[in-house]
Amino acid sequence: MSILAAALGLGACAYPYTPPALSPVTAPAPAATAATEQRSVVTILISIDGFRPDYLERGVTPALSGLARNGVTGPMLPSFPSKTFPNHWTLVTGLTPDHHGIVGNNMEDATRPGEKFTMATDDPFWWNAAEPIWVTAERAGIRTATMFWPGANVAWGGTLTKGENHGVPVGGVRPHDWQQYNIALSGAQRVDAVVDWLRRPAATRPRLVTLYFDTVDTAGHEHGPDAPETTAAVAEVDGLIARLQRDLAGLGQPANLVIVADHGMAATSSTRTIALDRIADVADYRVLEAGPYGSLYPMPGREAALARALTQATPHMTCWPKAAIPARFAYGTNARIPPWLCLAETGWSIVKTGPTEAFAGGNHGYDNRAPEMRALFVASGPAFRAGVRLAPFPNTDVAPLLRDLIGLPAGRGLDGDDAPFRRALIRSDERR
């Protein structure tokens, strides 16, 4: 166990807990049975996909803003590429996409010709390079439950046999409880499922839970980050956080809430596009991904021609061969990354051909240091001090924090550590 984890003593602590007053709603009084039970602290990792930190300044987030004010908050830097699946896997492994292998929302692997990873892929082959925290916890005897999280439905460490129904998983480890992602499951239903898990007797109650909301990201993509529809989605998810707080209070359940986003969102428009077919001959390449960044494979025998085209100066876009991607992106050594990466200026879009219809909305995947790509981080609960403001930190540090909170030893070979949070955590001796 790490020195910090030992000092915190959070892995199996159980002590009386009085939930903080909630605003604008009042927490109901705990039931008599809950009031007499000393419940162990649960850690709940909550992802609000696409939630920028500055969304807290819109005046529609009393629950989240209250947690930030009375807990710990600070701008979190996503890993590159600032996409959903790479960053959700970073948050639970402590590794950059270059190291954990989920290098994009779409990817290929030379050892699996003809196959492609998409956001519906649950074949462990694609995920097995890095162990997520729920697998580490389950192996340590810590029960976990995941109400959605990219990769949480995968039989990690196992294999997938080929056959009907996309194959059958063999072996591997999953959370003790997990749900297959379905966008039709409402936010309220997701919260209720988490609360139902926490109603269990202590012996079967999870100590690490994940919860995922997608509505803010969906609104940001469709309408743009500054649209009233996006603000309405922010208010909606804040209401879900308040619902969770009320229900936890009703159970008398102490919880360390760690609320994160995977990335931010930037405004995009059909007036800000870079068409690849106007830069290079379409016979010279094929495109794997396009948008804020483009990933390209040269066609056989056309490597030099593509290199000449992509290395010419192009307004609002920079291209690199894989080996020359700047070191600050920590991206380019993984075998799944295509030979060429082109990155658009924030707010611009790389497209295969020029748009034929006008569009406006939002997107992410840009330079992970761009202000628009910054991600929400708020933490509150018995383990955290009040009113702590953090300097910008990388999201590789979240998994080490979670390990501290549930009593796991410090991870080895991780790209992050718990250093940003040490002054924000309350030692166990300070609570007595």
C-alpha positions in Angstrom: 0.0 0.0 0.0 1.3 3.5 -0.8 2.2 5.7 2.1 -0.6 8.1 1.3 -3.2 5.3 1.1 -2.0 4.0 4.5 -2.2 7.5 6.0 -5.7 7.9 4.7 -6.9 4.6 5.9 -9.9 4.8 3.5 -10.1 1.3 2.1 -12.2 -0.3 4.8 -13.1 2.6 7.2 -16.6 2.7 8.7 -17.7 5.6 10.8 -20.9 7.6 11.6 -21.5 10.1 8.8 -23.7 13.2 8.7 -24.4 14.2 5.1 -23.9 17.9 4.3 -26.9 20.1 3.7 -27.9 20.1 0.1 -28.9 23.1 -1.9 -31.4 24.0 -3.3 -33.1 20.9 -1.9 -33.1 19.6 1.7 -31.9 16.1 2.3 -34.6 13.9 3.9 -33.9 12.5 7.3 -32.3 9.0 7.1 -34.6 6.1 8.0 -34.3 4.7 11.5 -32.5 1.5 10.3 -30.0 3.5 8.2 -29.3 5.9 11.1 -28.2 3.1 13.3 -25.9 1.5 10.8 -22.3 2.6 10.5 -21.7 2.3 6.7 -18.3 2.1 5.1 -17.5 4.8 2.7 -18.2 4.1 -1.0 -16.3 5.8 -3.8 -18.4 6.8 -6.7 -16.7 7.8 -9.9 -19.0 9.8 -12.1 -18.3 10.8 -15.7 -20.3 13.6 -17.3 -19.2 13.2 -20.9 -18.1 16.5 -22.6 -18.5 18.7 -19.5 -16.2 21.7 -19.6 -15.1 23.3 -16.3 -16.5 26.6 -17.3 -20.0 25.1 -17.6 -20.1 25.6 -13.8 -20.2 29.3 -14.4 -23.6 29.3 -16.1 -25.7 29.5 -13.0 -27.6 26.3 -13.5 -25.5 23.9 -11.4 -26.3 24.3 -7.7 -25.4 20.7 -6.9 -22.1 20.5 -8.7 -21.1 24.1 -7.8 -21.9 23.3 -4.2 -19.7 20.2 -4.3 -16.9 22.2 -5.9 -17.2 25.0 -3.4 -17.2 22.6 -0.4 -14.7 20.1 -1.9 -11.9 19.9 -4.4 -11.9 21.2 -8.0 -9.6 22.2 -10.7 -9.2 22.1 -14.5 -8.2 18.6 -15.7 -6.3 18.1 -18.9 -7.4 15.2 -21.1 -4.9 12.9 -22.7 -4.4 13.1 -26.5 -6.5 12.4 -28.5 -9.2 14.2 -26.5 -11.8 11.6 -27.5 -14.2 9.6 -25.4 -12.9 6.1 -25.3 -9.2 6.9 -25.0 -9.8 9.2 -22.1 -12.3 7.1 -20.2 -9.8 4.2 -20.3 -7.0 6.6 -19.1 -9.2 7.7 -16.2 -9.5 4.1 -14.9 -6.0 2.8 -15.8 -3.7 5.8 -15.1 -2.0 5.3 -18.5 -2.0 7.5 -21.7 -3.7 6.1 -24.8 -0.3 5.5 -26.3 0.3 3.0 -23.5 -3.1 1.5 -22.7 -3.9 0.8 -26.4 -7.2 2.5 -26.8 -5.7 5.1 -29.1 -8.9 6.3 -30.7 -12.7 5.8 -30.9 -11.9 3.9 -34.1 -8.7 2.0 -34.7 -7.1 -1.0 -36.5 -4.5 -3.5 -35.5 -2.1 -5.1 -38.0 -2.4 -8.4 -36.2 -6.1 -8.4 -36.9 -6.4 -7.6 -40.6 -9.8 -6.7 -41.8 -11.1 -5.9 -38.3 -11.8 -2.5 -36.9 -12.4 -1.3 -33.3 -15.5 0.9 -32.9 -17.2 2.2 -29.8 -19.4 -1.0 -29.8 -16.4 -3.3 -29.6 -16.2 -5.5 -26.5 -13.6 -8.1 -27.7 -11.0 -8.2 -24.9 -8.2 -8.3 -27.5 -8.5 -4.5 -27.9 -8.6 -3.7 -24.2 -6.2 -6.2 -22.5 -3.1 -4.0 -22.6 -4.0 -2.1 -19.4 -5.8 -3.3 -16.3 -8.7 -1.1 -15.2 -9.2 -0.3 -11.6 -12.3 -2.4 -11.2 -10.3 -5.5 -12.2 -7.6 -4.6 -9.7 -10.2 -4.0 -7.0 -12.0 -7.3 -7.6 -8.8 -9.2 -7.4 -8.1 -7.5 -4.1 -11.5 -8.5 -2.8 -13.1 -5.1 -3.2 -16.5 -5.4 -4.7 -17.2 -3.1 -7.7 -20.3 -2.1 -9.8 -20.4 -0.1 -13.0 -23.4 1.8 -14.3 -21.8 2.3 -17.7 -18.2 3.1 -18.5 -16.4 2.5 -21.7 -14.8 -0.9 -21.4 -16.7 -1.9 -18.2 -18.7 -4.5 -20.1 -15.5 -6.3 -21.3 -14.3 -9.6 -19.9 -10.9 -8.0 -19.3 -8.0 -10.4 -19.7 -10.1 -13.0 -21.5 -10.7 -13.8 -25.1 -13.6 -13.8 -27.5 -14.4 -16.9 -29.5 -15.5 -16.4 -33.1 -19.0 -17.4 -34.0 -22.6 -16.4 -33.8 -23.7 -13.3 -31.9 -20.2 -11.7 -32.4 -18.5 -14.5 -30.4 -18.6 -15.7 -26.8 -16.3 -14.3 -24.1 -14.0 -16.9 -22.4 -12.3 -16.1 -19.1 -11.5 -12.6 -18.0 -12.7 -10.4 -15.1 -15.6 -7.9 -15.0 -17.0 -5.7 -12.3 -19.2 -7.8 -9.9 -22.2 -5.8 -11.3 -22.2 -4.1 -14.7 -24.6 -2.9 -17.3 -24.3 -3.1 -21.1 -24.5 0.5 -22.4 -27.9 1.6 -23.7 -28.5 5.2 -24.4 -32.2 4.7 -23.8 -31.7 4.2 -20.1 -32.5 7.5 -18.6 -30.2 9.4 -16.2 -32.7 8.9 -13.4 -32.7 5.1 -14.0 -28.9 5.1 -13.9 -28.9 6.9 -10.6 -31.6 4.6 -9.2 -29.6 1.5 -10.2 -26.5 2.8 -8.3 -28.7 3.6 -5.2 -30.2 0.1 -5.4 -26.7 -1.5 -5.3 -26.0 0.6 -2.2 -29.2 -0.7 -0.5 -27.6 -4.1 -0.2 -26.3 -5.6 3.0 -22.7 -4.6 3.8 -21.4 -8.0 2.7 -22.6 -7.6 -0.8 -22.5 -3.8 -1.2 -20.0 -2.4 -3.7 -17.2 -0.1 -2.5 -16.3 1.3 -5.9 -19.1 2.4 -8.3 -19.0 4.1 -11.6 -21.8 6.2 -13.2 -21.9 7.7 -16.7 -24.0 10.5 -18.2 -23.9 11.3 -21.9 -26.5 14.1 -22.4 -24.1 17.1 -22.1 -21.8 15.6 -24.7 -24.7 14.9 -27.1 -26.1 18.4 -26.8 -22.6 19.9 -27.3 -22.1 17.9 -30.5 -25.5 18.7 -31.9 -25.8 22.4 -30.9 -22.4 23.6 -29.9 -21.0 24.3 -26.4 -22.5 27.8 -26.2 -26.0 26.8 -27.2 -29.0 27.1 -24.7 -29.7 23.4 -25.4 -26.3 22.5 -24.0 -26.9 24.7 -20.9 -30.2 22.9 -20.5 -28.4 19.5 -20.6 -25.9 20.8 -18.0 -28.8 21.8 -15.7 -30.4 18.4 -16.3 -27.4 16.4 -15.2 -26.9 18.7 -12.2 -30.4 17.7 -11.1 -29.3 14.0 -11.4 -26.3 14.7 -9.1 -28.7 16.3 -6.6 -30.9 13.2 -6.9 -28.0 11.0 -6.1 -27.0 13.2 -3.1 -30.5 13.0 -1.7 -30.7 9.3 -2.0 -27.3 8.8 -0.4 -28.4 11.0 2.4 -31.6 9.0 2.8 -29.5 5.8 3.1 -27.1 7.4 5.5 -24.4 6.4 3.0 -21.1 8.3 3.2 -19.6 8.6 -0.2 -16.5 10.1 -1.8 -17.8 11.5 -5.1 -15.2 11.9 -7.8 -16.9 13.7 -10.7 -15.0 14.0 -14.0 -15.3 14.6 -17.7 -13.4 12.9 -20.5 -12.8 16.1 -22.5 -14.3 19.5 -23.2 -16.0 20.8 -26.4 -15.2 23.4 -29.1 -17.6 25.1 -31.5 -17.4 23.9 -35.1 -18.9 25.1 -38.4 -19.0 24.2 -42.1 -17.2 27.5 -42.7 -14.1 26.1 -40.9 -13.2 22.9 -42.8 -10.0 21.5 -44.4 -10.8 19.0 -47.2 -8.1 16.3 -47.5 -9.0 15.7 -51.2 -7.8 19.2 -52.0 -4.4 18.6 -50.3 -3.5 15.1 -51.5 -4.5 12.7 -54.3 -7.3 10.5 -53.0 -5.4 7.5 -54.6 -2.5 8.1 -52.2 -4.2 7.4 -48.9 -7.2 6.1 -47.0 -8.7 7.8 -43.9 -9.3 6.0 -40.7 -10.6 9.0 -38.7 -11.5 12.6 -39.6 -12.7 15.6 -37.6 -10.5 17.5 -35.2 -7.7 15.3 -36.2 -7.2 13.0 -39.2 -5.4 9.6 -39.1 -4.3 8.3 -42.5 -2.7 5.3 -44.1 -0.7 5.6 -47.3 -1.7 3.3 -50.1 1.0 0.8 -51.0 3.7 2.4 -53.1 2.3 5.9 -52.5 4.1 6.7 -49.3 6.4 9.3 -50.7 3.7 11.1 -52.6 1.5 11.3 -49.5 4.4 12.6 -47.5 5.1 15.4 -50.0 1.5 16.5 -49.9 1.0 16.4 -46.1 4.3 18.1 -45.2 3.4 21.2 -47.3 2.1 24.1 -45.2 -1.7 24.0 -44.9 -3.6 26.7 -43.1 -5.3 25.6 -39.9 -3.8 22.1 -40.0 -0.5 20.4 -39.1 0.5 16.9 -40.2 3.3 14.7 -38.8 4.5 11.2 -39.7 3.9 9.0 -36.7 7.6 9.1 -35.6 7.6 12.9 -35.6 4.5 13.6 -33.5 5.6 16.1 -30.9 6.6 14.5 -27.6 4.2 16.7 -25.6 1.2 14.7 -27.0 2.7 11.5 -25.5 1.3 9.8 -28.6 3.0 7.9 -31.4 4.7 4.8 -30.2 1.7 2.4 -30.1 1.4 0.1 -33.1 -2.3 0.9 -33.5 -1.6 4.6 -34.4 -1.7 5.1 -38.2 1.4 6.3 -40.1 0.1 9.9 -40.4 -1.6 12.2 -37.9 -3.0 15.6 -39.0 -4.3 17.9 -36.3 -6.7 20.8 -37.0 -6.6 24.2 -35.3 -9.2 24.2 -32.5 -12.6 24.8 -34.0 -11.6 23.6 -37.5 -12.5 20.2 -38.9 -10.6 17.9 -41.2 -13.0 16.3 -43.7 -12.6 13.9 -46.5 -14.2 16.2 -49.0 -15.7 19.7 -48.8 -19.1 19.9 -47.1 -22.1 20.1 -49.3 -24.4 21.3 -46.6 -24.0 23.9 -43.9 -23.5 22.7 -40.3 -22.7 24.1 -36.9 -22.2 22.2 -33.7 -19.4 21.1 -31.5 -16.5 18.6 -31.4 -13.5 17.4 -29.4 -10.3 15.6 -30.3 -8.2 18.7 -30.6 -4.9 19.6 -28.9 -5.4 18.3 -25.3 -3.9 21.5 -23.9 -6.5 23.7 -25.7 -8.7 25.6 -23.1 -11.8 24.3 -24.9 -10.7 20.7 -24.3 -10.3 21.0 -20.5 -12.4 18.6 -18.5 -14.4 18.9 -15.3 -13.0 17.6 -12.0 -14.9 17.9 -8.7 -14.4 15.7 -5.7 -16.2 15.8 -2.3 -16.7 13.5 0.6 -15.2 12.4 3.9 -11.7 12.0 2.3 -11.5 15.5 0.9 -10.8 18.9 2.4 -13.2 21.8 1.7 -12.4 24.7 -0.6 -9.3 23.2 -2.3 -8.5 24.6 -5.8 -6.0 22.6 -7.9 -3.7 23.8 -10.6 -4.3 22.1 -14.0 -3.3 18.5 -13.9 -3.4 15.5 -16.3 -6.2 13.0 -16.1 -3.7 10.1 -15.7 -3.6 11.2 -12.0 -7.3 10.2 -11.4 -6.7 6.4 -11.3 -3.9 6.8 -8.6 -6.4 8.9 -6.6 -9.0 6.2 -6.8 -6.5 3.6 -5.6 -5.9 5.7 -2.5 -9.6 6.1 -1.9 -10.4 2.4 -2.0 -7.2 1.2 -0.2 -5.3 -0.3 -3.1 -1.5 0.0 -3.2 0.1 2.5 -5.5 0.2 1.3 -9.1 3.4 0.4 -10.8 4.4 1.8 -14.2 1.6 4.3 -14.4 1.8 7.6 -16.3 0.2 9.5 -13.4 0.4 9.7 -9.7 -1.6 11.1 -6.8 0.7 14.1 -6.2 -1.9 16.8 -7.2 -4.3 15.6 -4.5 -2.1 15.1 -1.5 -2.9 18.4 0.0 -6.6 17.9 -0.7 -7.0 14.7 1.2 -7.8 14.4 4.9 -5.6 12.0 6.8 -7.5 9.4 8.9 -6.0 10.7 12.2 -7.5 14.2 11.4 -11.0 12.8 11.4 -10.8 11.4 14.9 
